[in-house]
Amino acid sequence: MVVLLLLIDERWEHRPAERLAWAQLKIWLLDQAGQRSALDQREVVERTAYYVAQMRDAGMAASSLPSADTVVRACLDAIPVSLDHVAVLTDRQNLHALERQQMLDSRRAKNLPDL
């Protein structure tokens, strides 16, 4: 599926008259990649958010793209841990007290909203 995503990017650039169709196809393909586990949910929402931003910057009509609310909700839903379960340190010197998975989940939770 990643190859198809790259192919769509190439077609989008070289066929301006068909850009709307290519953009809609890429958004659909990203959704399918998440549903079929070809990409994990975090990667799907990151790619979708960046792509929607790129399409808006290129002047594509907002009505043909997922809304900002939809994109933000997907990003928030992809955060791997809830606020109640995120690992928090009161002493920065004690990083080794956290388990590896706690650190990874906390880092993903911190970085995902930065999109």
PDB file as gemmi writes it, atoms N, CA and C in Angstrom:
CRYST1    1.000    1.000    1.000  90.00  90.00  90.00 P 1                      
ATOM      1  N   MET A   1       0.809  -1.197   0.000  1.00  0.00           N  
ATOM      2  CA  MET A   1       0.000   0.000   0.000  1.00  0.00           C  
ATOM      3  C   MET A   1       0.852   1.261   0.000  1.00  0.00           C  
ATOM      4  N   VAL A   2       2.013   1.184   0.616  1.00  0.00           N  
ATOM      5  CA  VAL A   2       2.897   2.350   0.655  1.00  0.00           C  
ATOM      6  C   VAL A   2       3.313   2.733  -0.763  1.00  0.00           C  
ATOM      7  N   VAL A   3       3.541   1.738  -1.611  1.00  0.00           N  
ATOM      8  CA  VAL A   3       3.901   2.012  -2.999  1.00  0.00           C  
ATOM      9  C   VAL A   3       2.751   2.732  -3.706  1.00  0.00           C  
ATOM     10  N   LEU A   4       1.533   2.316  -3.432  1.00  0.00           N  
ATOM     11  CA  LEU A   4       0.373   2.983  -4.028  1.00  0.00           C  
ATOM     12  C   LEU A   4       0.281   4.439  -3.568  1.00  0.00           C  
ATOM     13  N   LEU A   5       0.571   4.683  -2.308  1.00  0.00           N  
ATOM     14  CA  LEU A   5       0.550   6.052  -1.801  1.00  0.00           C  
ATOM     15  C   LEU A   5       1.576   6.924  -2.533  1.00  0.00           C  
ATOM     16  N   LEU A   6       2.752   6.377  -2.769  1.00  0.00           N  
ATOM     17  CA  LEU A   6       3.788   7.120  -3.499  1.00  0.00           C  
ATOM     18  C   LEU A   6       3.378   7.353  -4.954  1.00  0.00           C  
ATOM     19  N   LEU A   7       2.753   6.363  -5.549  1.00  0.00           N  
ATOM     20  CA  LEU A   7       2.287   6.498  -6.926  1.00  0.00           C  
ATOM     21  C   LEU A   7       1.235   7.603  -7.040  1.00  0.00           C  
ATOM     22  N   ILE A   8       0.344   7.666  -6.073  1.00  0.00           N  
ATOM     23  CA  ILE A   8      -0.682   8.711  -6.075  1.00  0.00           C  
ATOM     24  C   ILE A   8      -0.038  10.086  -5.976  1.00  0.00           C  
ATOM     25  N   ASP A   9       0.977  10.227  -5.135  1.00  0.00           N  
ATOM     26  CA  ASP A   9       1.680  11.515  -5.025  1.00  0.00           C  
ATOM     27  C   ASP A   9       2.273  11.924  -6.371  1.00  0.00           C  
ATOM     28  N   GLU A  10       2.851  10.964  -7.072  1.00  0.00           N  
ATOM     29  CA  GLU A  10       3.443  11.255  -8.376  1.00  0.00           C  
ATOM     30  C   GLU A  10       2.366  11.673  -9.382  1.00  0.00           C  
ATOM     31  N   ARG A  11       1.269  10.940  -9.417  1.00  0.00           N  
ATOM     32  CA  ARG A  11       0.184  11.262 -10.354  1.00  0.00           C  
ATOM     33  C   ARG A  11      -0.434  12.623 -10.021  1.00  0.00           C  
ATOM     34  N   TRP A  12      -0.548  12.906  -8.742  1.00  0.00           N  
ATOM     35  CA  TRP A  12      -1.147  14.171  -8.317  1.00  0.00           C  
ATOM     36  C   TRP A  12      -0.342  15.348  -8.855  1.00  0.00           C  
ATOM     37  N   GLU A  13       0.956  15.231  -8.804  1.00  0.00           N  
ATOM     38  CA  GLU A  13       1.820  16.328  -9.242  1.00  0.00           C  
ATOM     39  C   GLU A  13       1.781  16.537 -10.750  1.00  0.00           C  
ATOM     40  N   HIS A  14       1.648  15.451 -11.512  1.00  0.00           N  
ATOM     41  CA  HIS A  14       1.763  15.543 -12.966  1.00  0.00           C  
ATOM     42  C   HIS A  14       0.432  15.641 -13.704  1.00  0.00           C  
ATOM     43  N   ARG A  15      -0.675  15.562 -12.994  1.00  0.00           N  
ATOM     44  CA  ARG A  15      -1.984  15.637 -13.645  1.00  0.00           C  
ATOM     45  C   ARG A  15      -2.885  16.620 -12.894  1.00  0.00           C  
ATOM     46  N   PRO A  16      -2.659  17.892 -13.089  1.00  0.00           N  
ATOM     47  CA  PRO A  16      -3.401  18.903 -12.328  1.00  0.00           C  
ATOM     48  C   PRO A  16      -4.913  18.829 -12.514  1.00  0.00           C  
ATOM     49  N   ALA A  17      -5.378  18.424 -13.681  1.00  0.00           N  
ATOM     50  CA  ALA A  17      -6.823  18.369 -13.930  1.00  0.00           C  
ATOM     51  C   ALA A  17      -7.506  17.283 -13.097  1.00  0.00           C  
ATOM     52  N   GLU A  18      -6.734  16.301 -12.654  1.00  0.00           N  
ATOM     53  CA  GLU A  18      -7.293  15.166 -11.918  1.00  0.00           C  
ATOM     54  C   GLU A  18      -6.942  15.203 -10.425  1.00  0.00           C  
ATOM     55  N   ARG A  19      -6.475  16.323  -9.928  1.00  0.00           N  
ATOM     56  CA  ARG A  19      -5.975  16.405  -8.553  1.00  0.00           C  
ATOM     57  C   ARG A  19      -7.029  16.044  -7.512  1.00  0.00           C  
ATOM     58  N   LEU A  20      -8.248  16.484  -7.693  1.00  0.00           N  
ATOM     59  CA  LEU A  20      -9.295  16.174  -6.725  1.00  0.00           C  
ATOM     60  C   LEU A  20      -9.486  14.665  -6.601  1.00  0.00           C  
ATOM     61  N   ALA A  21      -9.557  13.984  -7.721  1.00  0.00           N  
ATOM     62  CA  ALA A  21      -9.746  12.528  -7.710  1.00  0.00           C  
ATOM     63  C   ALA A  21      -8.563  11.830  -7.040  1.00  0.00           C  
ATOM     64  N   TRP A  22      -7.346  12.275  -7.340  1.00  0.00           N  
ATOM     65  CA  TRP A  22      -6.161  11.659  -6.726  1.00  0.00           C  
ATOM     66  C   TRP A  22      -6.118  11.919  -5.218  1.00  0.00           C  
ATOM     67  N   ALA A  23      -6.492  13.113  -4.815  1.00  0.00           N  
ATOM     68  CA  ALA A  23      -6.506  13.441  -3.383  1.00  0.00           C  
ATOM     69  C   ALA A  23      -7.527  12.580  -2.643  1.00  0.00           C  
ATOM     70  N   GLN A  24      -8.708  12.444  -3.203  1.00  0.00           N  
ATOM     71  CA  GLN A  24      -9.741  11.614  -2.565  1.00  0.00           C  
ATOM     72  C   GLN A  24      -9.321  10.155  -2.524  1.00  0.00           C  
ATOM     73  N   LEU A  25      -8.649   9.688  -3.582  1.00  0.00           N  
ATOM     74  CA  LEU A  25      -8.158   8.314  -3.602  1.00  0.00           C  
ATOM     75  C   LEU A  25      -7.110   8.096  -2.514  1.00  0.00           C  
ATOM     76  N   LYS A  26      -6.215   9.055  -2.338  1.00  0.00           N  
ATOM     77  CA  LYS A  26      -5.171   8.890  -1.320  1.00  0.00           C  
ATOM     78  C   LYS A  26      -5.775   8.862   0.082  1.00  0.00           C  
ATOM     79  N   ILE A  27      -6.732   9.721   0.349  1.00  0.00           N  
ATOM     80  CA  ILE A  27      -7.370   9.726   1.669  1.00  0.00           C  
ATOM     81  C   ILE A  27      -8.093   8.406   1.901  1.00  0.00           C  
ATOM     82  N   TRP A  28      -8.770   7.902   0.885  1.00  0.00           N  
ATOM     83  CA  TRP A  28      -9.452   6.603   0.997  1.00  0.00           C  
ATOM     84  C   TRP A  28      -8.434   5.492   1.236  1.00  0.00           C  
ATOM     85  N   LEU A  29      -7.322   5.519   0.493  1.00  0.00           N  
ATOM     86  CA  LEU A  29      -6.303   4.484   0.627  1.00  0.00           C  
ATOM     87  C   LEU A  29      -5.659   4.517   2.012  1.00  0.00           C  
ATOM     88  N   LEU A  30      -5.433   5.700   2.549  1.00  0.00           N  
ATOM     89  CA  LEU A  30      -4.899   5.790   3.907  1.00  0.00           C  
ATOM     90  C   LEU A  30      -5.869   5.160   4.906  1.00  0.00           C  
ATOM     91  N   ASP A  31      -7.147   5.429   4.732  1.00  0.00           N  
ATOM     92  CA  ASP A  31      -8.156   4.832   5.601  1.00  0.00           C  
ATOM     93  C   ASP A  31      -8.135   3.310   5.480  1.00  0.00           C  
ATOM     94  N   GLN A  32      -8.046   2.804   4.262  1.00  0.00           N  
ATOM     95  CA  GLN A  32      -7.991   1.362   4.045  1.00  0.00           C  
ATOM     96  C   GLN A  32      -6.731   0.740   4.651  1.00  0.00           C  
ATOM     97  N   ALA A  33      -5.616   1.444   4.555  1.00  0.00           N  
ATOM     98  CA  ALA A  33      -4.361   0.944   5.135  1.00  0.00           C  
ATOM     99  C   ALA A  33      -4.502   0.764   6.638  1.00  0.00           C  
ATOM    100  N   GLY A  34      -5.231   1.670   7.285  1.00  0.00           N  
ATOM    101  CA  GLY A  34      -5.468   1.531   8.719  1.00  0.00           C  
ATOM    102  C   GLY A  34      -6.412   0.394   9.032  1.00  0.00           C  
ATOM    103  N   GLN A  35      -7.465   0.247   8.254  1.00  0.00           N  
ATOM    104  CA  GLN A  35      -8.437  -0.820   8.491  1.00  0.00           C  
ATOM    105  C   GLN A  35      -7.850  -2.199   8.241  1.00  0.00           C  
ATOM    106  N   ARG A  36      -6.938  -2.299   7.304  1.00  0.00           N  
ATOM    107  CA  ARG A  36      -6.342  -3.600   6.960  1.00  0.00           C  
ATOM    108  C   ARG A  36      -5.008  -3.834   7.661  1.00  0.00           C  
ATOM    109  N   SER A  37      -4.680  -2.965   8.587  1.00  0.00           N  
ATOM    110  CA  SER A  37      -3.457  -3.069   9.393  1.00  0.00           C  
ATOM    111  C   SER A  37      -2.174  -3.014   8.569  1.00  0.00           C  
ATOM    112  N   ALA A  38      -2.219  -2.395   7.395  1.00  0.00           N  
ATOM    113  CA  ALA A  38      -1.002  -2.203   6.617  1.00  0.00           C  
ATOM    114  C   ALA A  38      -0.150  -1.113   7.258  1.00  0.00           C  
ATOM    115  N   LEU A  39      -0.816  -0.150   7.903  1.00  0.00           N  
ATOM    116  CA  LEU A  39      -0.149   0.900   8.671  1.00  0.00           C  
ATOM    117  C   LEU A  39      -0.840   0.966  10.027  1.00  0.00           C  
ATOM    118  N   ASP A  40      -0.088   1.311  11.071  1.00  0.00           N  
ATOM    119  CA  ASP A  40      -0.748   1.436  12.372  1.00  0.00           C  
ATOM    120  C   ASP A  40      -1.543   2.743  12.419  1.00  0.00           C  
ATOM    121  N   GLN A  41      -2.447   2.834  13.368  1.00  0.00           N  
ATOM    122  CA  GLN A  41      -3.368   3.966  13.453  1.00  0.00           C  
ATOM    123  C   GLN A  41      -2.619   5.292  13.560  1.00  0.00           C  
ATOM    124  N   ARG A  42      -1.555   5.325  14.331  1.00  0.00           N  
ATOM    125  CA  ARG A  42      -0.779   6.549  14.491  1.00  0.00           C  
ATOM    126  C   ARG A  42      -0.220   7.007  13.151  1.00  0.00           C  
ATOM    127  N   GLU A  43       0.321   6.084  12.381  1.00  0.00           N  
ATOM    128  CA  GLU A  43       0.911   6.454  11.095  1.00  0.00           C  
ATOM    129  C   GLU A  43      -0.162   6.918  10.109  1.00  0.00           C  
ATOM    130  N   VAL A  44      -1.326   6.284  10.140  1.00  0.00           N  
ATOM    131  CA  VAL A  44      -2.423   6.684   9.258  1.00  0.00           C  
ATOM    132  C   VAL A  44      -2.861   8.114   9.567  1.00  0.00           C  
ATOM    133  N   VAL A  45      -3.064   8.428  10.846  1.00  0.00           N  
ATOM    134  CA  VAL A  45      -3.538   9.774  11.176  1.00  0.00           C  
ATOM    135  C   VAL A  45      -2.458  10.825  10.924  1.00  0.00           C  
ATOM    136  N   GLU A  46      -1.203  10.493  11.153  1.00  0.00           N  
ATOM    137  CA  GLU A  46      -0.129  11.427  10.854  1.00  0.00           C  
ATOM    138  C   GLU A  46      -0.070  11.724   9.360  1.00  0.00           C  
ATOM    139  N   ARG A  47      -0.081  10.667   8.555  1.00  0.00           N  
ATOM    140  CA  ARG A  47      -0.016  10.852   7.102  1.00  0.00           C  
ATOM    141  C   ARG A  47      -1.235  11.618   6.593  1.00  0.00           C  
ATOM    142  N   THR A  48      -2.398  11.295   7.145  1.00  0.00           N  
ATOM    143  CA  THR A  48      -3.618  11.976   6.720  1.00  0.00           C  
ATOM    144  C   THR A  48      -3.563  13.449   7.091  1.00  0.00           C  
ATOM    145  N   ALA A  49      -3.141  13.749   8.313  1.00  0.00           N  
ATOM    146  CA  ALA A  49      -3.068  15.149   8.753  1.00  0.00           C  
ATOM    147  C   ALA A  49      -2.099  15.945   7.888  1.00  0.00           C  
ATOM    148  N   TYR A  50      -0.927  15.400   7.629  1.00  0.00           N  
ATOM    149  CA  TYR A  50       0.037  16.097   6.790  1.00  0.00           C  
ATOM    150  C   TYR A  50      -0.487  16.262   5.359  1.00  0.00           C  
ATOM    151  N   TYR A  51      -1.144  15.228   4.846  1.00  0.00           N  
ATOM    152  CA  TYR A  51      -1.653  15.291   3.476  1.00  0.00           C  
ATOM    153  C   TYR A  51      -2.767  16.326   3.349  1.00  0.00           C  
ATOM    154  N   VAL A  52      -3.681  16.334   4.302  1.00  0.00           N  
ATOM    155  CA  VAL A  52      -4.765  17.327   4.266  1.00  0.00           C  
ATOM    156  C   VAL A  52      -4.183  18.738   4.333  1.00  0.00           C  
ATOM    157  N   ALA A  53      -3.203  18.954   5.182  1.00  0.00           N  
ATOM    158  CA  ALA A  53      -2.561  20.273   5.269  1.00  0.00           C  
ATOM    159  C   ALA A  53      -1.886  20.635   3.945  1.00  0.00           C  
ATOM    160  N   GLN A  54      -1.224  19.670   3.341  1.00  0.00           N  
ATOM    161  CA  GLN A  54      -0.557  19.900   2.055  1.00  0.00           C  
ATOM    162  C   GLN A  54      -1.588  20.260   0.982  1.00  0.00           C  
ATOM    163  N   MET A  55      -2.702  19.566   0.963  1.00  0.00           N  
ATOM    164  CA  MET A  55      -3.731  19.831  -0.047  1.00  0.00           C  
ATOM    165  C   MET A  55      -4.374  21.208   0.172  1.00  0.00           C  
ATOM    166  N   ARG A  56      -4.568  21.579   1.409  1.00  0.00           N  
ATOM    167  CA  ARG A  56      -5.123  22.912   1.683  1.00  0.00           C  
ATOM    168  C   ARG A  56      -4.140  24.003   1.267  1.00  0.00           C  
ATOM    169  N   ASP A  57      -2.857  23.782   1.524  1.00  0.00           N  
ATOM    170  CA  ASP A  57      -1.836  24.748   1.102  1.00  0.00           C  
ATOM    171  C   ASP A  57      -1.767  24.858  -0.420  1.00  0.00           C  
ATOM    172  N   ALA A  58      -2.087  23.754  -1.098  1.00  0.00           N  
ATOM    173  CA  ALA A  58      -2.059  23.753  -2.562  1.00  0.00           C  
ATOM    174  C   ALA A  58      -3.318  24.369  -3.158  1.00  0.00           C  
ATOM    175  N   GLY A  59      -4.262  24.763  -2.295  1.00  0.00           N  
ATOM    176  CA  GLY A  59      -5.453  25.443  -2.780  1.00  0.00           C  
ATOM    177  C   GLY A  59      -6.652  24.559  -3.039  1.00  0.00           C  
ATOM    178  N   MET A  60      -6.590  23.308  -2.610  1.00  0.00           N  
ATOM    179  CA  MET A  60      -7.739  22.416  -2.809  1.00  0.00           C  
ATOM    180  C   MET A  60      -8.886  22.870  -1.912  1.00  0.00           C  
ATOM    181  N   ALA A  61     -10.083  22.778  -2.419  1.00  0.00           N  
ATOM    182  CA  ALA A  61     -11.273  23.207  -1.682  1.00  0.00           C  
ATOM    183  C   ALA A  61     -11.418  22.401  -0.398  1.00  0.00           C  
ATOM    184  N   ALA A  62     -11.666  23.105   0.689  1.00  0.00           N  
ATOM    185  CA  ALA A  62     -11.813  22.454   1.992  1.00  0.00           C  
ATOM    186  C   ALA A  62     -12.972  21.461   1.994  1.00  0.00           C  
ATOM    187  N   SER A  63     -13.992  21.717   1.181  1.00  0.00           N  
ATOM    188  CA  SER A  63     -15.158  20.832   1.145  1.00  0.00           C  
ATOM    189  C   SER A  63     -14.842  19.461   0.566  1.00  0.00           C  
ATOM    190  N   SER A  64     -13.734  19.327  -0.158  1.00  0.00           N  
ATOM    191  CA  SER A  64     -13.370  18.037  -0.736  1.00  0.00           C  
ATOM    192  C   SER A  64     -12.392  17.250   0.141  1.00  0.00           C  
ATOM    193  N   LEU A  65     -12.034  17.813   1.274  1.00  0.00           N  
ATOM    194  CA  LEU A  65     -11.083  17.180   2.200  1.00  0.00           C  
ATOM    195  C   LEU A  65     -11.763  16.915   3.536  1.00  0.00           C  
ATOM    196  N   PRO A  66     -11.206  16.004   4.333  1.00  0.00           N  
ATOM    197  CA  PRO A  66     -11.742  15.836   5.690  1.00  0.00           C  
ATOM    198  C   PRO A  66     -11.656  17.156   6.452  1.00  0.00           C  
ATOM    199  N   SER A  67     -12.638  17.419   7.283  1.00  0.00           N  
ATOM    200  CA  SER A  67     -12.643  18.666   8.049  1.00  0.00           C  
ATOM    201  C   SER A  67     -11.518  18.663   9.082  1.00  0.00           C  
ATOM    202  N   ALA A  68     -11.163  19.858   9.534  1.00  0.00           N  
ATOM    203  CA  ALA A  68     -10.147  19.978  10.577  1.00  0.00           C  
ATOM    204  C   ALA A  68     -10.588  19.237  11.832  1.00  0.00           C  
ATOM    205  N   ASP A  69     -11.886  19.307  12.158  1.00  0.00           N  
ATOM    206  CA  ASP A  69     -12.391  18.587  13.334  1.00  0.00           C  
ATOM    207  C   ASP A  69     -12.186  17.086  13.199  1.00  0.00           C  
ATOM    208  N   THR A  70     -12.439  16.562  12.013  1.00  0.00           N  
ATOM    209  CA  THR A  70     -12.259  15.124  11.782  1.00  0.00           C  
ATOM    210  C   THR A  70     -10.801  14.723  11.935  1.00  0.00           C  
ATOM    211  N   VAL A  71      -9.905  15.524  11.381  1.00  0.00           N  
ATOM    212  CA  VAL A  71      -8.472  15.216  11.448  1.00  0.00           C  
ATOM    213  C   VAL A  71      -7.977  15.291  12.892  1.00  0.00           C  
ATOM    214  N   VAL A  72      -8.374  16.337  13.602  1.00  0.00           N  
ATOM    215  CA  VAL A  72      -7.940  16.497  14.999  1.00  0.00           C  
ATOM    216  C   VAL A  72      -8.497  15.375  15.866  1.00  0.00           C  
ATOM    217  N   ARG A  73      -9.758  15.020  15.674  1.00  0.00           N  
ATOM    218  CA  ARG A  73     -10.363  13.931  16.459  1.00  0.00           C  
ATOM    219  C   ARG A  73      -9.611  12.627  16.219  1.00  0.00           C  
ATOM    220  N   ALA A  74      -9.249  12.350  14.972  1.00  0.00           N  
ATOM    221  CA  ALA A  74      -8.494  11.137  14.663  1.00  0.00           C  
ATOM    222  C   ALA A  74      -7.131  11.156  15.349  1.00  0.00           C  
ATOM    223  N   CYS A  75      -6.477  12.323  15.371  1.00  0.00           N  
ATOM    224  CA  CYS A  75      -5.185  12.434  16.056  1.00  0.00           C  
ATOM    225  C   CYS A  75      -5.331  12.184  17.557  1.00  0.00           C  
ATOM    226  N   LEU A  76      -6.346  12.773  18.136  1.00  0.00           N  
ATOM    227  CA  LEU A  76      -6.565  12.577  19.576  1.00  0.00           C  
ATOM    228  C   LEU A  76      -6.898  11.122  19.892  1.00  0.00           C  
ATOM    229  N   ASP A  77      -7.684  10.495  19.033  1.00  0.00           N  
ATOM    230  CA  ASP A  77      -8.034   9.088  19.244  1.00  0.00           C  
ATOM    231  C   ASP A  77      -6.835   8.165  19.103  1.00  0.00           C  
ATOM    232  N   ALA A  78      -5.820   8.599  18.359  1.00  0.00           N  
ATOM    233  CA  ALA A  78      -4.634   7.767  18.139  1.00  0.00           C  
ATOM    234  C   ALA A  78      -3.618   7.852  19.267  1.00  0.00           C  
ATOM    235  N   ILE A  79      -3.825   8.757  20.207  1.00  0.00           N  
ATOM    236  CA  ILE A  79      -2.899   8.842  21.342  1.00  0.00           C  
ATOM    237  C   ILE A  79      -2.985   7.519  22.097  1.00  0.00           C  
ATOM    238  N   PRO A  80      -1.860   6.844  22.299  1.00  0.00           N  
ATOM    239  CA  PRO A  80      -1.878   5.470  22.791  1.00  0.00           C  
ATOM    240  C   PRO A  80      -2.252   5.281  24.264  1.00  0.00           C  
ATOM    241  N   VAL A  81      -2.261   6.342  25.026  1.00  0.00           N  
ATOM    242  CA  VAL A  81      -2.595   6.206  26.451  1.00  0.00           C  
ATOM    243  C   VAL A  81      -3.505   7.351  26.860  1.00  0.00           C  
ATOM    244  N   SER A  82      -4.298   7.092  27.886  1.00  0.00           N  
ATOM    245  CA  SER A  82      -5.146   8.161  28.403  1.00  0.00           C  
ATOM    246  C   SER A  82      -4.323   9.049  29.335  1.00  0.00           C  
ATOM    247  N   LEU A  83      -4.840  10.209  29.615  1.00  0.00           N  
ATOM    248  CA  LEU A  83      -4.155  11.139  30.509  1.00  0.00           C  
ATOM    249  C   LEU A  83      -3.941  10.516  31.888  1.00  0.00           C  
ATOM    250  N   ASP A  84      -4.872   9.670  32.320  1.00  0.00           N  
ATOM    251  CA  ASP A  84      -4.757   9.016  33.618  1.00  0.00           C  
ATOM    252  C   ASP A  84      -3.634   7.982  33.662  1.00  0.00           C  
ATOM    253  N   HIS A  85      -3.240   7.472  32.494  1.00  0.00           N  
ATOM    254  CA  HIS A  85      -2.247   6.399  32.470  1.00  0.00           C  
ATOM    255  C   HIS A  85      -0.900   6.803  31.890  1.00  0.00           C  
ATOM    256  N   VAL A  86      -0.768   8.049  31.509  1.00  0.00           N  
ATOM    257  CA  VAL A  86       0.501   8.490  30.951  1.00  0.00           C  
ATOM    258  C   VAL A  86       1.553   8.514  32.073  1.00  0.00           C  
ATOM    259  N   ALA A  87       2.770   8.120  31.724  1.00  0.00           N  
ATOM    260  CA  ALA A  87       3.841   8.074  32.717  1.00  0.00           C  
ATOM    261  C   ALA A  87       4.343   9.492  32.982  1.00  0.00           C  
ATOM    262  N   VAL A  88       4.410   9.835  34.231  1.00  0.00           N  
ATOM    263  CA  VAL A  88       4.859  11.164  34.634  1.00  0.00           C  
ATOM    264  C   VAL A  88       5.979  11.003  35.652  1.00  0.00           C  
ATOM    265  N   LEU A  89       7.008  11.787  35.472  1.00  0.00           N  
ATOM    266  CA  LEU A  89       8.114  11.777  36.424  1.00  0.00           C  
ATOM    267  C   LEU A  89       8.112  13.074  37.206  1.00  0.00           C  
ATOM    268  N   THR A  90       8.279  12.962  38.486  1.00  0.00           N  
ATOM    269  CA  THR A  90       8.421  14.169  39.290  1.00  0.00           C  
ATOM    270  C   THR A  90       9.891  14.550  39.403  1.00  0.00           C  
ATOM    271  N   ASP A  91      10.770  13.597  39.191  1.00  0.00           N  
ATOM    272  CA  ASP A  91      12.203  13.832  39.250  1.00  0.00           C  
ATOM    273  C   ASP A  91      12.814  13.418  37.914  1.00  0.00           C  
ATOM    274  N   ARG A  92      13.280  14.372  37.122  1.00  0.00           N  
ATOM    275  CA  ARG A  92      13.827  14.073  35.794  1.00  0.00           C  
ATOM    276  C   ARG A  92      15.062  13.174  35.854  1.00  0.00           C  
ATOM    277  N   GLN A  93      15.675  13.089  37.002  1.00  0.00           N  
ATOM    278  CA  GLN A  93      16.853  12.242  37.142  1.00  0.00           C  
ATOM    279  C   GLN A  93      16.488  10.765  37.218  1.00  0.00           C  
ATOM    280  N   ASN A  94      15.203  10.463  37.367  1.00  0.00           N  
ATOM    281  CA  ASN A  94      14.775   9.099  37.598  1.00  0.00           C  
ATOM    282  C   ASN A  94      14.125   8.473  36.356  1.00  0.00           C  
ATOM    283  N   LEU A  95      14.644   8.727  35.175  1.00  0.00           N  
ATOM    284  CA  LEU A  95      14.080   8.182  33.939  1.00  0.00           C  
ATOM    285  C   LEU A  95      14.123   6.657  33.891  1.00  0.00           C  
ATOM    286  N   HIS A  96      15.104   6.066  34.538  1.00  0.00           N  
ATOM    287  CA  HIS A  96      15.244   4.611  34.502  1.00  0.00           C  
ATOM    288  C   HIS A  96      14.178   3.902  35.323  1.00  0.00           C  
ATOM    289  N   ALA A  97      13.414   4.652  36.090  1.00  0.00           N  
ATOM    290  CA  ALA A  97      12.345   4.037  36.876  1.00  0.00           C  
ATOM    291  C   ALA A  97      11.149   3.653  36.002  1.00  0.00           C  
ATOM    292  N   LEU A  98      11.054   4.250  34.834  1.00  0.00           N  
ATOM    293  CA  LEU A  98       9.950   3.932  33.931  1.00  0.00           C  
ATOM    294  C   LEU A  98      10.256   2.674  33.129  1.00  0.00           C  
ATOM    295  N   GLU A  99       9.208   1.933  32.824  1.00  0.00           N  
ATOM    296  CA  GLU A  99       9.361   0.791  31.930  1.00  0.00           C  
ATOM    297  C   GLU A  99       9.472   1.315  30.504  1.00  0.00           C  
ATOM    298  N   ARG A 100      10.078   0.536  29.646  1.00  0.00           N  
ATOM    299  CA  ARG A 100      10.293   0.964  28.264  1.00  0.00           C  
ATOM    300  C   ARG A 100       8.971   1.312  27.576  1.00  0.00           C  
ATOM    301  N   GLN A 101       7.956   0.475  27.718  1.00  0.00           N  
ATOM    302  CA  GLN A 101       6.677   0.722  27.050  1.00  0.00           C  
ATOM    303  C   GLN A 101       6.012   1.996  27.570  1.00  0.00           C  
ATOM    304  N   GLN A 102       6.167   2.269  28.861  1.00  0.00           N  
ATOM    305  CA  GLN A 102       5.625   3.513  29.416  1.00  0.00           C  
ATOM    306  C   GLN A 102       6.277   4.722  28.757  1.00  0.00           C  
ATOM    307  N   MET A 103       7.592   4.660  28.578  1.00  0.00           N  
ATOM    308  CA  MET A 103       8.296   5.772  27.940  1.00  0.00           C  
ATOM    309  C   MET A 103       7.852   5.944  26.492  1.00  0.00           C  
ATOM    310  N   LEU A 104       7.726   4.831  25.761  1.00  0.00           N  
ATOM    311  CA  LEU A 104       7.305   4.914  24.362  1.00  0.00           C  
ATOM    312  C   LEU A 104       5.891   5.479  24.235  1.00  0.00           C  
ATOM    313  N   ASP A 105       4.978   4.981  25.047  1.00  0.00           N  
ATOM    314  CA  ASP A 105       3.599   5.468  25.005  1.00  0.00           C  
ATOM    315  C   ASP A 105       3.520   6.945  25.371  1.00  0.00           C  
ATOM    316  N   SER A 106       4.257   7.353  26.370  1.00  0.00           N  
ATOM    317  CA  SER A 106       4.251   8.755  26.782  1.00  0.00           C  
ATOM    318  C   SER A 106       4.843   9.648  25.690  1.00  0.00           C  
ATOM    319  N   ARG A 107       5.892   9.179  25.050  1.00  0.00           N  
ATOM    320  CA  ARG A 107       6.492   9.960  23.966  1.00  0.00           C  
ATOM    321  C   ARG A 107       5.520  10.092  22.800  1.00  0.00           C  
ATOM    322  N   ARG A 108       4.844   9.005  22.444  1.00  0.00           N  
ATOM    323  CA  ARG A 108       3.858   9.071  21.355  1.00  0.00           C  
ATOM    324  C   ARG A 108       2.709   9.999  21.728  1.00  0.00           C  
ATOM    325  N   ALA A 109       2.268   9.938  22.965  1.00  0.00           N  
ATOM    326  CA  ALA A 109       1.177  10.812  23.419  1.00  0.00           C  
ATOM    327  C   ALA A 109       1.619  12.275  23.370  1.00  0.00           C  
ATOM    328  N   LYS A 110       2.872  12.522  23.681  1.00  0.00           N  
ATOM    329  CA  LYS A 110       3.390  13.903  23.664  1.00  0.00           C  
ATOM    330  C   LYS A 110       3.547  14.411  22.248  1.00  0.00           C  
ATOM    331  N   ASN A 111       4.033  13.581  21.336  1.00  0.00           N  
ATOM    332  CA  ASN A 111       4.372  14.024  19.992  1.00  0.00           C  
ATOM    333  C   ASN A 111       3.187  14.095  19.042  1.00  0.00           C  
ATOM    334  N   LEU A 112       2.185  13.263  19.184  1.00  0.00           N  
ATOM    335  CA  LEU A 112       1.102  13.219  18.214  1.00  0.00           C  
ATOM    336  C   LEU A 112       0.346  14.533  18.088  1.00  0.00           C  
ATOM    337  N   PRO A 113       0.022  15.224  19.165  1.00  0.00           N  
ATOM    338  CA  PRO A 113      -0.693  16.496  18.979  1.00  0.00           C  
ATOM    339  C   PRO A 113       0.139  17.587  18.325  1.00  0.00           C  
ATOM    340  N   ASP A 114       1.447  17.400  18.175  1.00  0.00           N  
ATOM    341  CA  ASP A 114       2.294  18.409  17.545  1.00  0.00           C  
ATOM    342  C   ASP A 114       2.109  18.485  16.043  1.00  0.00           C  
ATOM    343  N   LEU A 115       1.286  17.625  15.489  1.00  0.00           N  
ATOM    344  CA  LEU A 115       1.081  17.661  14.042  1.00  0.00           C  
ATOM    345  C   LEU A 115       0.545  18.955  13.676  1.00  0.00           C  
TER     346      LEU A 115                                                      
END                                                                             
